[in-house]
Amino acid sequence: MKRFESVRTSRASLAAPARFASALRVRGALAAAALALGLTAGLAATPAQAAAPLAIGYSDWPGFVAFQVAIEKGWFKEAGVDVNFQWFDYSASLDAFSAGKLDAVGATNGDALVTGASGAKNVMILLTDYSSGNDMIVAKPPVRTVEGLKGKKVGVEMGLVDHLLLDTALEKHALKESDLTLVNAKTNELPQVLASSGDVAAVGAWQPNAGEALKRVPGSRPIFTSADAPGLIYDAITVNPVSLQSRKADWAKVIKVWYRCVAYINDPKTQPDAVKIMSARVGLTPAQYLPLLKGTHLLDSAAARKAFTKGDGLDSVYGSSVNADKFNVRNAVYKQSQNVSAYIDPALANAQ
């Protein structure tokens, strides 16, 4: 559920028709060249057409932006897999996946369920990270604790991931939603809501919106973050089942490259270069981007295997997804509870 409608930042999606038109022009040019050279008559059979690049939608979240390192360094080509990473606003990436324009998309585990419940079946094969502080409940003075929200108004985009975060915060502090009043607003509008509304005491938002709220309201502070509930929000690469079944070897290579990215980002010797690449992708300076990276716990192979182990707690993507599913049904994001296990396939990641 994280960021399913109005999401992390606003960016235009790439135009699929233009990509297809470009591909047709290339094929047409190749055919014309072959005819001009008089080669077609001598061909006994048409060679097998190379598989199309894997189309993967990604957006402004460190666990997805990390792929930019591999893109710019040519690691996918080194690994022998042809990929086409397409940059979107997060919600637009999910729309493109649902429309069948992508083989895979970067999404939260909760949003994978939402997307599937809406008809676009998908399978999470790679866990990139879990949010570890980038999702926040930001309160302005005089509120300084979650308990201080009782009787107050709290802004949140209802049904999305930071609504889930707020629910979790309230439960951990023996409160219920009925103890306060929710004010529904788009996530990218919440900093302004906190700054301009005299009766809204706090908002729930993810970075960079949370950081913007902190900047706009002097004395504001995070009173609960995803670091207080590690594993509540996993991010994943979730794949169309048909693409997964027909291109397993290629998807295994994508996963292998991901772990190379994690190692490069986490190594103190190479992290500055990685942060430079990632920050440039989203138009920030490395100094501005580093705190956002630190609020995202990237998963290496060992950590991913642990998270892919079946369990009821948030340390397992299974338990976390069951928790998200219950939230989705409770808040009428969709009606029918989802079979969480059908959305998770750890086989390729576990084989790394």
C-alpha positions as CSV (number, residue, x, y, z in Angstrom):
1,M,0.0,0.0,0.0
2,K,2.7,2.5,0.2
3,R,2.3,5.3,-2.1
4,F,-0.4,3.8,-4.3
5,E,-2.2,6.9,-5.5
6,S,-0.4,10.1,-4.9
7,V,3.1,8.9,-4.2
8,R,6.6,9.8,-3.2
9,T,7.3,12.5,-5.8
10,S,5.7,13.6,-9.0
11,R,7.3,12.6,-12.3
12,A,6.0,11.9,-15.7
13,S,6.1,8.4,-17.0
14,L,7.9,7.4,-20.2
15,A,5.6,7.2,-23.3
16,A,5.2,3.5,-24.3
17,P,3.8,4.3,-27.8
18,A,7.0,6.3,-28.5
19,R,9.1,3.4,-27.5
20,F,7.2,1.0,-29.7
21,A,7.3,3.4,-32.6
22,S,11.1,3.7,-32.2
23,A,11.5,-0.1,-32.2
24,L,9.5,-0.3,-35.4
25,R,11.6,2.3,-37.0
26,V,14.8,0.3,-36.1
27,R,13.4,-2.9,-37.4
28,G,12.3,-1.2,-40.6
29,A,15.8,0.3,-41.1
30,L,17.4,-3.1,-40.6
31,A,15.1,-4.7,-43.1
32,A,15.9,-2.0,-45.7
33,A,19.6,-2.4,-45.2
34,A,19.4,-6.1,-45.7
35,L,17.5,-5.7,-49.0
36,A,20.0,-3.1,-50.2
37,L,22.8,-5.5,-49.6
38,G,21.1,-8.3,-51.4
39,L,21.4,-10.6,-48.3
40,T,17.8,-11.7,-47.9
41,A,17.8,-14.1,-50.8
42,G,20.7,-16.0,-49.3
43,L,19.1,-16.6,-46.0
44,A,17.9,-20.2,-45.6
45,A,15.9,-19.4,-42.5
46,T,15.1,-16.4,-40.3
47,P,17.2,-16.4,-37.2
48,A,15.4,-16.6,-33.9
49,Q,14.5,-13.2,-32.7
50,A,16.3,-12.0,-29.6
51,A,14.2,-11.7,-26.5
52,A,13.0,-8.2,-25.8
53,P,14.6,-6.4,-22.9
54,L,12.9,-6.9,-19.5
55,A,10.8,-3.8,-18.9
56,I,11.1,-2.7,-15.3
57,G,9.4,0.3,-13.8
58,Y,11.2,2.1,-11.0
59,S,10.7,5.3,-9.0
60,D,12.0,7.7,-6.4
61,W,12.7,5.5,-3.4
62,P,16.3,4.6,-2.4
63,G,15.6,0.8,-2.7
64,F,14.7,1.4,-6.3
65,V,17.0,4.2,-7.2
66,A,19.9,1.9,-6.2
67,F,19.5,0.2,-9.5
68,Q,20.7,3.4,-11.1
69,V,24.2,2.4,-10.1
70,A,24.1,-0.8,-12.1
71,I,22.4,1.0,-15.0
72,E,25.2,3.5,-15.3
73,K,28.0,1.1,-14.7
74,G,26.8,-1.4,-17.3
75,W,26.5,-4.3,-14.8
76,F,23.4,-5.7,-16.4
77,K,25.2,-6.0,-19.8
78,E,28.1,-7.7,-17.9
79,A,25.6,-10.1,-16.4
80,G,24.2,-11.0,-19.8
81,V,20.7,-9.7,-19.3
82,D,19.0,-7.0,-21.4
83,V,16.9,-4.7,-19.3
84,N,14.9,-1.5,-19.9
85,F,14.5,0.4,-16.7
86,Q,11.7,3.0,-17.1
87,W,11.5,6.0,-14.7
88,F,8.0,6.8,-13.3
89,D,6.1,8.5,-10.6
90,Y,5.4,5.6,-8.3
91,S,1.6,5.4,-8.9
92,A,2.2,5.7,-12.6
93,S,4.6,2.8,-12.5
94,L,1.9,0.6,-10.9
95,D,-0.6,1.8,-13.5
96,A,1.8,0.9,-16.3
97,F,2.4,-2.6,-14.8
98,S,-1.4,-3.1,-14.4
99,A,-1.8,-2.1,-18.1
100,G,0.7,-4.8,-19.1
101,K,3.3,-2.3,-20.2
102,L,6.0,-3.6,-17.8
103,D,7.4,-7.0,-17.0
104,A,8.0,-5.9,-13.4
105,V,7.7,-2.9,-11.1
106,G,9.2,-1.7,-7.8
107,A,6.5,-1.7,-5.2
108,T,5.9,-2.2,-1.5
109,N,4.6,-5.6,-0.4
110,G,1.3,-4.0,0.5
111,D,0.9,-2.4,-2.9
112,A,1.8,-5.7,-4.6
113,L,-1.3,-7.0,-2.9
114,V,-3.4,-4.0,-4.0
115,T,-2.2,-4.3,-7.6
116,G,-3.0,-8.0,-7.6
117,A,-6.4,-7.6,-6.0
118,S,-7.2,-5.2,-8.8
119,G,-6.5,-7.8,-11.4
120,A,-2.8,-7.4,-12.3
121,K,-1.3,-10.6,-10.8
122,N,2.3,-10.3,-9.7
123,V,5.0,-12.2,-7.8
124,M,7.6,-10.7,-5.5
125,I,10.9,-12.3,-6.4
126,L,13.3,-9.7,-4.9
127,L,13.2,-7.8,-1.7
128,T,15.2,-4.6,-2.1
129,D,14.8,-3.1,1.3
130,Y,12.6,-2.3,4.2
131,S,11.8,1.3,5.4
132,S,13.9,2.1,8.4
133,G,13.0,5.7,9.3
134,N,11.9,7.3,6.0
135,D,8.2,6.9,6.8
136,M,7.2,9.2,9.7
137,I,4.5,10.6,11.9
138,V,5.6,14.3,12.1
139,A,4.0,16.3,14.9
140,K,4.2,20.0,15.6
141,P,4.4,21.7,19.0
142,P,3.1,21.1,21.6
143,V,2.6,17.4,20.7
144,R,5.8,15.5,21.5
145,T,4.5,11.9,21.8
146,V,2.1,9.5,20.1
147,E,-0.1,9.7,23.3
148,G,-0.3,13.4,22.7
149,L,-2.3,12.8,19.5
150,K,-5.4,11.8,21.5
151,G,-8.2,14.1,20.7
152,K,-6.3,15.8,17.9
153,K,-6.5,15.9,14.1
154,V,-3.9,14.0,12.1
155,G,-3.4,14.3,8.4
156,V,-2.7,11.2,6.3
157,E,-3.5,9.8,2.9
158,M,-6.1,7.3,4.0
159,G,-5.6,3.7,2.9
160,L,-1.9,4.2,2.1
161,V,1.2,3.0,3.8
162,D,1.6,5.8,6.3
163,H,-2.0,5.3,7.4
164,L,-0.7,1.8,8.2
165,L,2.2,3.4,10.0
166,L,-0.1,5.6,12.1
167,D,-2.3,2.6,13.0
168,T,0.8,0.7,14.1
169,A,1.9,3.7,16.2
170,L,-1.5,4.0,17.9
171,E,-1.6,0.3,18.7
172,K,1.8,0.4,20.2
173,H,0.7,3.2,22.5
174,A,-2.6,1.8,23.5
175,L,-4.7,4.1,21.3
176,K,-7.2,3.6,18.6
177,E,-8.2,5.6,15.5
178,S,-11.4,6.6,17.2
179,D,-9.2,8.5,19.8
180,L,-8.4,11.0,17.1
181,T,-9.7,12.5,13.9
182,L,-8.2,11.6,10.6
183,V,-7.9,14.3,7.9
184,N,-7.5,12.8,4.4
185,A,-5.0,14.5,2.1
186,K,-2.7,13.6,-0.7
187,T,0.8,12.7,0.6
188,N,2.5,15.4,-1.3
189,E,0.1,18.0,0.1
190,L,0.6,17.0,3.8
191,P,3.6,19.3,4.5
192,Q,1.4,22.3,3.5
193,V,-1.5,20.8,5.5
194,L,0.7,20.7,8.7
195,A,2.1,24.2,8.1
196,S,-1.1,26.0,7.2
197,S,-3.8,24.2,9.2
198,G,-4.0,25.4,12.8
199,D,-5.9,22.3,14.0
200,V,-3.9,19.5,12.4
201,A,-1.4,18.4,15.0
202,A,0.5,15.8,12.9
203,V,0.8,14.2,9.6
204,G,2.0,10.8,8.3
205,A,4.2,10.9,5.3
206,W,7.3,9.3,3.7
207,Q,10.4,11.0,2.5
208,P,10.9,13.5,1.0
209,N,7.5,14.8,2.1
210,A,8.2,14.0,5.7
211,G,11.4,16.1,5.5
212,E,9.5,18.9,3.9
213,A,7.0,18.9,6.7
214,L,9.8,19.2,9.2
215,K,11.3,22.1,7.4
216,R,8.0,24.0,7.1
217,V,7.0,23.8,10.7
218,P,9.6,25.1,13.2
219,G,9.8,22.8,16.2
220,S,8.1,19.9,14.5
221,R,9.6,16.4,15.1
222,P,9.0,12.8,14.2
223,I,7.2,11.0,17.0
224,F,7.1,7.6,15.3
225,T,8.9,6.3,12.3
226,S,9.3,3.1,10.3
227,A,12.5,2.5,12.3
228,D,10.2,1.8,15.3
229,A,8.5,-1.0,13.3
230,P,11.2,-2.6,11.1
231,G,9.7,-4.8,8.5
232,L,6.3,-3.1,8.5
233,I,7.1,-1.8,5.0
234,Y,9.1,-4.0,2.6
235,D,9.9,-2.9,-1.0
236,A,10.2,-5.4,-3.7
237,I,10.6,-6.1,-7.4
238,T,7.4,-7.8,-8.3
239,V,7.0,-9.6,-11.6
240,N,4.3,-10.6,-14.1
241,P,4.0,-14.4,-13.6
242,V,4.2,-15.0,-17.3
243,S,7.4,-13.1,-17.6
244,L,8.8,-14.9,-14.5
245,Q,7.9,-18.3,-15.9
246,S,9.4,-17.7,-19.4
247,R,12.5,-15.7,-18.4
248,K,13.6,-17.2,-15.1
249,A,17.3,-17.2,-16.0
250,D,17.2,-13.5,-16.9
251,W,15.4,-12.7,-13.6
252,A,18.0,-14.6,-11.7
253,K,20.7,-12.3,-13.3
254,V,18.7,-9.2,-12.3
255,I,18.7,-10.4,-8.7
256,K,22.4,-11.1,-8.9
257,V,23.1,-7.5,-10.1
258,W,20.9,-6.2,-7.3
259,Y,23.2,-7.7,-4.7
260,R,26.2,-6.2,-6.5
261,C,24.5,-2.8,-6.1
262,V,23.9,-3.4,-2.4
263,A,27.6,-4.3,-1.8
264,Y,28.8,-1.2,-3.7
265,I,26.4,1.1,-1.8
266,N,27.3,-0.3,1.6
267,D,31.1,-0.4,1.1
268,P,32.5,2.8,2.7
269,K,35.0,3.0,-0.1
270,T,32.5,3.1,-2.9
271,Q,29.4,4.5,-1.2
272,P,30.3,8.2,-2.1
273,D,30.3,7.2,-5.8
274,A,27.0,5.3,-5.4
275,V,25.3,8.2,-3.5
276,K,26.5,10.6,-6.2
277,I,24.8,8.5,-8.9
278,M,21.6,8.0,-6.9
279,S,21.3,11.6,-5.9
280,A,21.8,12.8,-9.5
281,R,18.9,10.6,-10.6
282,V,16.5,12.4,-8.3
283,G,18.0,15.9,-8.6
284,L,19.5,16.2,-5.1
285,T,23.0,16.7,-3.9
286,P,24.8,13.7,-2.3
287,A,24.7,15.5,1.0
288,Q,20.9,15.8,0.7
289,Y,20.5,12.2,-0.4
290,L,22.6,10.4,2.1
291,P,20.1,10.8,5.0
292,L,17.3,9.3,2.8
293,L,19.6,6.4,2.0
294,K,20.2,5.8,5.7
295,G,16.5,5.6,6.3
296,T,16.2,2.7,4.0
297,H,17.6,-0.7,5.0
298,L,18.9,-2.3,1.8
299,L,18.8,-6.1,1.9
300,D,21.8,-8.2,0.8
301,S,21.4,-11.9,-0.1
302,A,21.7,-13.1,3.5
303,A,19.2,-10.6,4.8
304,A,16.8,-11.3,2.0
305,R,16.8,-15.0,2.7
306,K,15.9,-14.3,6.3
307,A,13.1,-12.0,5.3
308,F,11.8,-14.6,2.8
309,T,11.5,-17.2,5.6
310,K,7.9,-17.9,6.4
311,G,6.9,-16.4,9.7
312,D,4.1,-14.4,11.4
313,G,6.2,-11.4,12.5
314,L,7.4,-8.3,10.6
315,D,10.8,-9.8,10.2
316,S,9.2,-12.0,7.5
317,V,7.7,-10.6,4.3
318,Y,5.0,-13.2,4.8
319,G,4.0,-11.9,8.2
320,S,4.4,-8.3,7.0
321,S,2.2,-8.9,4.0
322,V,-0.5,-10.6,6.1
323,N,-0.5,-7.5,8.3
324,A,-0.8,-5.3,5.2
325,D,-3.6,-7.5,3.8
326,K,-5.6,-7.2,7.0
327,F,-5.1,-3.4,6.9
328,N,-6.2,-3.3,3.3
329,V,-9.4,-5.2,3.9
330,R,-10.2,-3.3,7.1
331,N,-9.9,0.0,5.3
332,A,-11.7,-1.2,2.2
333,V,-8.7,-0.8,-0.1
334,Y,-10.0,-4.1,-1.5
335,K,-12.8,-6.4,-0.3
336,Q,-11.4,-9.9,-0.3
337,S,-8.4,-11.0,1.7
338,Q,-5.5,-12.1,-0.6
339,N,-3.5,-15.3,-0.5
340,V,-0.2,-13.8,0.5
341,S,1.9,-16.9,-0.3
342,A,0.8,-16.7,-3.9
343,Y,2.5,-13.2,-4.2
344,I,5.9,-14.4,-2.9
345,D,8.4,-16.6,-4.7
346,P,11.8,-16.6,-2.9
347,A,13.3,-19.4,-5.1
348,L,15.5,-17.2,-7.3
349,A,16.7,-15.0,-4.5
350,N,17.4,-17.9,-2.2
351,A,19.6,-19.5,-5.0
352,Q,22.0,-16.6,-5.0
